[in-house]
Amino acid sequence: MIPVSRPFISELEISLVTDAVRSTWVSSIGPYMDQFEHMFAEFCGVKHAVAVSNGTVGLHLALVALGIGTGDEVIIPDLTFVATANAVRVSGAVPVFADVCRDTYCIDPAAIRRLLTPKTRAIMPVHLYGHPANMPVILEIARSNGLVVIEDAAEAHGAAIGETRTGTFGHCGVFSFYGNKIITTGEGGAITTNDDGLNVRLRYLRDHAMSKDIRYWHTEVGFNYRMTNLQAALGVAQLKQVDQFLNARAEILDRYRKKLEPAGIECNPVVDARPVNWLVTAVVDGLSRAGRDAAMGAMREAEVDSRPFFYPMSMLPMYQSERRPVAWQLSESGFNLPTFVGMTRQQIDLVCEQFLKAVGR
């Protein structure tokens, strides 16, 4: 079976994680923690990176640290992974779902404007499948209305608009380092920001809101959202190779394009930005959800794995609301195809052959 994703683990990762184990600094204190946060901040081009235990808690921590909670509305895209909506709900706020742009798959600024109310406190754009949302326009909307912007950059390590990388546009950005991401710490995440005060606040709440001066003295409700030194060691090794990873993923996408686009398959968008290839996307216009699922089943029989696009948040039982037409259409007709560092040309060609056969092209 050719998997959708697998992490790239070399001798460097094994060496650094082994070193962390042997040091006995296996929890949330240790030299790799500081090194990883410094390296990731430098990679993104921000002053601070606050490592956390996963991307979902990173979104929640960012919302709480920025004072967003009960009764507040947070506008998010309808087409995203459920963690985006869940983090808003867990914070006590209300997720409000905006449709997405057909050409980028990211949140539509015009839809944001239509959804603004006196209760709107924040916008949480998602850089879906590695393509940046339209941050210049989103930031202008936020500035005009006094709103917080939290970037969900879980899938977009290194993506940029011009020379500015994702995670640096808003008040903060949140990344995931799950095993299928561009770099991994197994589980894990990070919050990036240029705001010194927010950096202090995030670190305080991340560690049970414990006083720096009096051990076990807590002045408010905090969280245990810390990353471990073991995870950070894995992350340091990954960051040392991140440029090679991004280049390899770009080459993989280029070969997919050459095989699929002549057959009328729409691959990853590129619109006024420098996206990264987290997962190869393939959209077959006019395909029904049932047809898409049948095609995925045929591919599995040929030992090629694939994934559907995310379900729209407005379709899920706990968030069910008015249909957002672009998000629903993309969700029905979109595939994610195998994408991982180390993937061979022969594997890509086999995936394309089976995919085109499965969708009748």
Residue pairs with C-beta under 8 A, 6 or more apart in sequence:
1 300
1 303
1 304
1 305
2 303
2 304
2 305
2 338
2 347
2 350
2 351
3 305
3 338
3 340
4 180
4 279
4 305
4 306
4 307
4 336
4 337
4 338
4 339
4 340
5 179
5 180
5 279
5 338
5 339
5 340
6 180
6 340
6 342
7 179
7 180
7 184
7 340
8 238
8 241
8 245
8 340
8 341
8 342
10 237
10 241
12 237
12 240
12 241
13 234
13 237
13 238
15 237
16 32
16 233
16 234
16 236
16 237
17 230
17 233
17 234
17 237
19 233
20 26
20 30
20 32
20 229
20 230
20 232
20 233
21 230
23 30
23 31
23 229
25 31
25 32
25 229
26 228
26 229
26 230
27 226
27 228
27 229
28 207
28 226
28 227
28 228
28 229
29 229
30 229
30 232
30 233
31 229
32 229
32 230
32 232
32 233
32 235
32 236
33 51
33 227
33 229
33 232
35 232
35 236
36 51
36 185
36 227
36 232
36 233
36 235
36 236
36 239
37 48
37 49
37 50
37 51
37 190
37 232
38 49
39 235
39 236
39 239
40 49
40 51
40 175
40 190
40 192
40 235
40 239
41 47
41 48
41 49
41 192
43 157
43 158
43 165
43 239
43 242
44 165
44 166
44 167
44 168
44 173
44 192
45 164
45 165
45 168
46 167
46 168
46 173
46 192
46 193
46 194
47 193
47 194
47 196
47 199
48 192
48 193
48 194
48 195
48 196
48 199
49 190
49 191
49 192
50 190
50 191
50 192
50 193
50 199
50 202
50 203
50 206
51 188
51 189
51 190
51 226
51 227
51 231
51 232
51 235
52 58
52 61
52 188
52 189
52 190
52 191
52 206
52 225
52 226
52 227
53 187
53 188
53 189
53 224
53 225
53 226
53 227
54 176
54 177
54 178
54 187
54 188
54 189
55 83
55 154
55 174
55 175
55 176
55 177
55 178
55 188
55 189
56 83
56 86
56 87
56 176
56 189
57 87
57 189
57 223
57 225
58 174
58 175
58 176
58 189
58 190
58 191
58 225
59 83
59 84
59 87
59 88
59 124
59 150
59 152
59 174
60 87
60 90
60 91
60 223
60 225
61 191
61 202
61 205
61 206
61 223
61 225
62 150
62 171
62 172
62 174
62 191
62 202
63 69
63 74
63 87
63 88
63 91
63 93
63 122
63 150
64 91
64 205
64 223
65 198
65 201
65 202
65 205
66 122
66 148
66 150
66 171
66 172
66 198
68 74
68 91
68 93
68 121
68 122
68 148
69 91
69 92
69 93
70 92
70 93
71 92
71 93
71 94
71 119
72 92
72 93
72 94
72 119
72 120
72 121
72 122
73 93
73 94
73 96
73 117
73 119
73 120
73 121
74 88
74 93
74 94
74 95
74 96
74 120
74 121
74 122
74 123
74 124
75 96
75 97
75 98
75 107
75 112
75 115
75 116
75 120
75 122
75 123
75 124
76 84
76 85
76 88
76 95
76 96
76 97
76 98
76 107
76 123
76 124
76 125
76 126
76 152
76 313
77 84
77 97
77 98
77 99
77 100
77 106
77 107
77 125
77 126
77 128
77 133
77 327
78 97
78 98
78 99
78 100
78 312
78 313
78 314
78 324
78 327
78 328
79 100
79 105
79 128
79 309
79 310
79 312
79 313
79 324
79 326
79 327
79 330
79 331
80 126
80 128
80 152
80 310
80 313
81 126
81 154
81 310
82 310
82 313
82 316
83 154
84 95
84 124
84 126
84 152
84 313
85 95
85 97
85 313
85 316
85 319
88 94
88 95
88 124
89 95
89 318
93 121
93 122
94 119
95 313
95 319
96 115
96 120
97 312
97 313
97 314
97 319
97 321
97 324
97 327
98 107
98 108
98 111
98 112
98 114
98 115
98 324
99 108
99 111
99 324
99 325
99 326
99 327
100 106
100 107
100 108
100 111
100 128
100 324
100 326
100 327
100 330
101 107
101 108
101 134
101 326
102 326
102 330
103 269
103 271
104 128
104 131
104 133
104 134
104 269
104 271
104 273
105 128
105 129
105 131
105 269
105 281
105 330
106 125
106 126
106 127
106 128
106 131
106 132
106 133
106 134
107 123
107 125
107 126
107 133
107 134
107 138
108 326
109 134
109 137
109 138
109 141
111 324
112 123
112 138
112 141
113 141
116 141
116 145
120 145
120 147
121 147
121 148
122 147
122 148
122 149
122 150
123 138
123 141
123 142
123 147
123 148
123 149
123 150
124 149
124 150
124 151
124 152
125 133
125 135
125 138
125 149
125 151
125 152
125 170
126 133
126 152
126 154
126 155
127 133
127 151
127 152
127 153
127 155
127 156
127 159
127 166
128 155
129 155
129 268
129 278
129 279
129 281
129 336
130 155
130 156
130 159
130 182
130 268
130 275
130 276
130 277
130 278
130 279
131 156
131 159
131 268
131 269
131 270
131 271
131 273
131 275
132 156
132 159
132 160
132 161
132 166
132 273
132 274
132 275
133 151
134 272
135 151
135 161
135 169
135 170
136 161
138 149
138 169
139 149
139 169
139 170
141 147
142 148
142 149
142 170
148 170
148 171
149 169
149 170
149 171
150 170
150 171
150 172
150 173
150 174
151 166
151 167
151 169
151 170
151 172
151 173
151 174
152 173
152 174
153 159
153 166
153 167
153 173
153 174
153 175
153 192
154 174
154 175
154 176
154 181
154 189
155 176
155 181
155 182
155 278
155 279
156 166
156 167
156 175
156 275
156 276
156 278
157 166
157 175
157 181
157 182
157 183
157 242
157 246
157 276
157 278
158 165
158 166
158 182
158 242
158 246
158 276
159 165
159 166
159 273
159 274
159 275
159 276
160 166
160 273
160 274
161 169
161 272
161 273
161 274
162 274
166 173
167 173
167 174
167 175
167 192
168 192
168 194
171 193
171 195
171 198
172 191
172 192
172 193
172 195
172 198
172 202
173 191
173 192
173 193
174 189
174 190
174 191
174 192
175 181
175 189
175 190
175 191
175 192
176 188
176 189
177 183
177 184
177 185
177 186
177 187
177 188
177 189
177 190
177 231
177 235
177 238
178 184
178 186
178 187
178 188
179 186
179 187
180 279
181 278
182 242
182 245
182 246
182 249
182 276
182 278
183 235
183 238
183 239
183 242
183 245
184 234
184 235
184 238
185 227
185 231
185 232
185 234
185 235
185 238
186 231
186 234
187 231
188 227
188 231
188 235
189 227
191 202
193 199
193 202
204 210
204 222
205 222
205 223
205 225
206 222
206 223
206 224
206 225
206 226
207 222
207 224
207 226
208 218
208 222
208 223
208 224
209 218
209 219
209 220
209 221
209 222
209 223
210 216
210 217
210 218
210 222
211 217
211 218
211 219
238 245
244 341
245 341
246 276
246 277
248 341
248 342
249 276
249 277
249 278
249 339
249 341
250 276
250 277
252 277
252 280
252 339
252 343
252 348
253 267
253 268
253 277
253 280
253 339
255 345
255 348
255 349
256 267
256 280
256 282
256 337
256 348
256 351
256 352
257 267
259 348
259 349
259 352
260 267
260 282
260 352
260 355
260 356
261 267
263 356
263 361
264 361
265 282
265 283
265 284
265 355
265 356
265 359
265 361
266 281
266 282
266 283
266 284
266 285
267 280
267 281
267 282
268 275
268 277
268 280
268 281
269 275
269 281
277 339
278 339
279 307
279 336
279 337
279 339
280 336
280 337
280 338
280 339
281 309
281 334
281 335
281 336
281 337
282 334
282 335
282 336
282 337
282 355
283 330
283 333
283 334
283 335
284 292
284 333
284 335
284 359
284 361
285 333
286 333
287 295
287 332
287 333
287 359
288 332
288 333
289 331
289 332
291 359
292 308
292 332
292 333
292 334
292 335
293 308
294 358
295 335
295 355
295 358
295 359
296 306
296 307
296 308
296 335
296 358
298 354
298 357
298 358
299 305
299 306
299 354
299 355
299 358
300 306
302 354
302 357
302 358
304 338
304 350
304 351
304 354
304 355
305 338
306 335
306 336
306 337
306 338
306 355
307 335
307 336
308 331
308 334
308 335
308 336
309 330
309 331
309 333
309 334
309 335
309 336
310 331
311 331
312 323
312 324
312 327
312 328
312 331
313 319
314 320
314 321
314 322
314 323
314 324
314 327
314 328
315 323
315 328
315 331
335 355
337 351
337 355
338 347
338 348
338 351
